[in-house]
């Protein structure tokens, strides 16, 4: 007898080796100093909880933020990253790199996106505004 616990077979947990970051959405706050990241990860089993490292940098390579999510229990989640610029002024192009891994194992999936934030003296969109982003899946 086959018991199906999932109405959509795409939501059934996948083996650890098949888990990837399926999507990453970048949503800047109006102050341009914070960006919300919304993740969707391949469904995984309760014993296979992945971790995600996030690094944010300017195009010149200067790191302005980082964050680690250890053994997430959710396949969809959001976090807010605070951009720490030495000058206090946040504008220009920023690269967001997220790497998925398990424990001490090497990175098994990553995604990089860029976003362009306008200078502070220009009108800014609200949280739901559209900003140019670029997906760089790896």
C-alpha positions in Angstrom: 0.0 0.0 0.0 1.3 3.4 -1.0 0.4 6.3 1.3 0.9 9.7 -0.2 1.3 12.4 2.5 1.9 15.2 -0.1 -0.8 16.6 -2.4 1.9 17.8 -4.8 4.7 15.3 -5.4 7.1 18.2 -6.0 6.8 19.0 -2.2 7.9 15.5 -1.2 11.3 15.6 0.6 14.3 15.0 -1.6 17.5 13.2 -0.8 20.2 15.4 0.8 22.3 15.4 -2.4 19.4 16.9 -4.4 18.7 19.9 -2.1 19.4 23.3 -3.7 18.5 26.9 -3.3 15.6 27.1 -5.7 15.1 30.9 -5.5 16.3 34.0 -3.7 14.4 37.3 -3.8 16.0 40.5 -2.7 13.7 43.2 -1.4 15.3 46.5 -0.2 13.8 48.5 2.6 13.1 52.2 1.9 16.2 53.3 4.0 18.5 51.4 1.6 20.4 50.1 4.7 18.5 46.8 5.0 17.6 44.2 2.4 15.1 41.3 3.0 16.1 38.0 1.5 13.4 35.5 0.8 14.6 31.9 0.2 13.0 28.8 -1.3 14.9 25.6 -0.9 14.2 22.2 -2.3 12.0 20.2 0.1 14.1 18.2 2.6 13.4 15.7 5.3 13.4 16.5 9.0 16.7 14.8 9.6 18.4 16.6 6.7 18.3 20.3 7.7 20.6 22.4 5.6 22.6 25.5 6.6 23.0 28.6 4.5 25.8 31.2 4.6 25.2 34.6 3.2 27.8 37.2 2.2 27.1 40.6 0.8 29.8 42.6 -0.9 30.3 45.6 -3.2 31.6 45.1 -6.7 35.1 45.9 -5.5 35.0 42.9 -3.2 34.5 44.8 0.1 32.2 42.8 2.4 29.4 44.8 3.9 27.4 42.0 5.6 27.3 38.3 6.4 24.9 35.9 8.1 24.7 32.2 8.8 21.5 30.2 9.1 22.2 27.0 10.9 20.1 23.9 10.1 16.9 25.7 8.9 13.7 23.8 9.6 11.8 25.6 6.9 12.1 25.3 3.1 10.8 28.8 2.6 12.1 31.6 4.9 13.1 35.2 5.0 15.8 37.2 6.8 16.8 40.8 6.9 20.5 41.8 6.2 21.8 45.1 7.5 24.4 46.7 5.1 27.3 48.1 7.0 29.1 50.6 4.9 32.1 52.3 6.5 31.0 55.7 5.1 27.4 55.2 6.2 26.2 55.8 2.7 24.6 52.8 1.0 24.1 53.0 -2.8 25.4 51.3 -5.9 25.6 47.6 -6.9 25.8 44.9 -4.2 26.3 41.2 -4.7 24.4 38.7 -2.5 25.9 35.2 -2.4 24.2 32.4 -0.5 25.8 28.9 -0.1 23.9 25.8 1.1 25.7 23.1 2.9 25.4 20.4 5.6 27.5 20.4 8.7 31.2 20.2 7.9 30.6 19.1 4.3 31.6 21.4 1.4 29.1 23.8 -0.2 26.7 21.8 -2.4 24.7 24.7 -3.9 25.0 28.4 -4.2 23.3 31.4 -5.8 24.5 34.9 -6.4 22.3 37.9 -7.1 23.1 41.6 -7.6 21.0 44.6 -6.7 21.4 48.3 -7.5 20.4 50.6 -4.7 19.9 54.3 -5.6 21.8 57.2 -3.7 20.0 58.5 -0.6 19.1 61.8 -2.2 16.9 60.1 -4.9 13.3 59.0 -4.2 13.2 55.4 -3.0 10.6 52.7 -3.5 8.7 51.2 -0.7 9.4 47.6 0.6 7.3 46.1 -2.3 9.0 48.3 -5.0 10.7 46.8 -7.9 14.5 47.0 -8.0 16.8 45.6 -10.7 18.2 42.3 -9.7 20.2 39.7 -11.5 20.2 35.9 -10.8 23.6 34.2 -11.1 22.8 30.6 -10.4 25.7 28.2 -9.9 
